[in-house]
Amino acid sequence: MTYCEYISTITGDTQLLHKEYHDNHYGFPLENDDELFERLMFEINQAGLSWILILKNSIIFERLSIISILKKLQNIMTAIFSDS
């Protein structure tokens, strides 16, 4: 069963979430590093979790950017090494 076929078998809010992902993200080329990072976070977090749970929380992944994550990591590392 393809993803397209699967979406047609579900109903309600679950179908809307899957349809939005399918129609706007699934199979589309990525335009920049942040989109690639978002997709990577989707895939990493999906391991062991249901796909619908990931789709329901997709706004979290959309807000992530590589630069903001690196800045936070740099601040953490600076704090760790300055305490040594």
C-alpha positions in Angstrom: 0.0 0.0 0.0 1.4 3.4 -0.9 1.2 6.4 1.3 -1.4 7.9 -1.0 -3.6 4.8 -0.7 -3.1 4.7 3.1 -4.3 8.3 3.5 -7.5 7.5 1.7 -8.3 4.8 4.3 -8.1 7.0 7.4 -10.6 9.7 8.5 -10.9 12.9 10.6 -8.0 14.9 12.1 -5.6 12.1 11.5 -6.3 12.2 7.8 -6.0 16.0 7.7 -2.5 15.8 9.3 -1.4 13.1 6.9 -2.9 14.9 3.9 -1.1 18.2 4.8 2.2 16.4 5.1 1.7 14.4 1.9 0.5 17.4 -0.2 3.2 19.8 1.1 6.2 17.9 2.2 6.3 14.2 1.2 8.5 13.8 -1.9 9.1 17.5 -2.4 12.7 18.7 -2.9 14.3 20.5 0.1 15.2 24.1 -0.5 17.7 24.8 2.3 19.7 23.4 5.2 16.9 24.2 7.7 14.4 22.1 5.7 16.9 19.2 5.6 17.5 19.6 9.3 13.7 19.6 9.9 13.3 16.4 7.9 16.2 14.8 9.7 14.6 15.6 13.1 11.3 14.1 11.8 13.0 10.9 10.9 15.2 10.6 14.0 12.2 11.3 16.4 9.9 9.0 14.5 12.1 6.0 15.4 10.1 4.2 18.1 7.2 6.7 18.0 4.0 6.8 15.9 4.1 8.9 12.8 0.9 10.6 13.8 2.5 11.8 17.0 5.4 13.3 15.0 2.9 15.0 12.6 0.9 16.4 15.6 4.1 18.0 16.9 5.6 19.1 13.6 5.4 22.8 14.6 8.3 22.1 17.0 10.5 20.8 14.1 9.5 23.7 11.8 10.8 26.2 14.4 14.3 24.5 14.6 17.1 25.9 12.6 20.7 24.7 12.4 22.1 28.1 13.4 19.9 28.4 16.5 20.8 24.9 17.6 24.5 25.5 17.1 24.3 28.8 19.1 22.7 27.0 22.0 25.2 24.2 21.8 28.1 26.7 21.8 26.7 28.4 24.9 26.4 25.1 26.7 29.9 24.1 25.7 31.3 27.5 26.7 29.6 27.1 30.1 30.9 23.6 30.6 34.5 24.5 29.7 34.5 27.8 31.7 33.6 25.8 34.8 36.6 23.5 34.4 
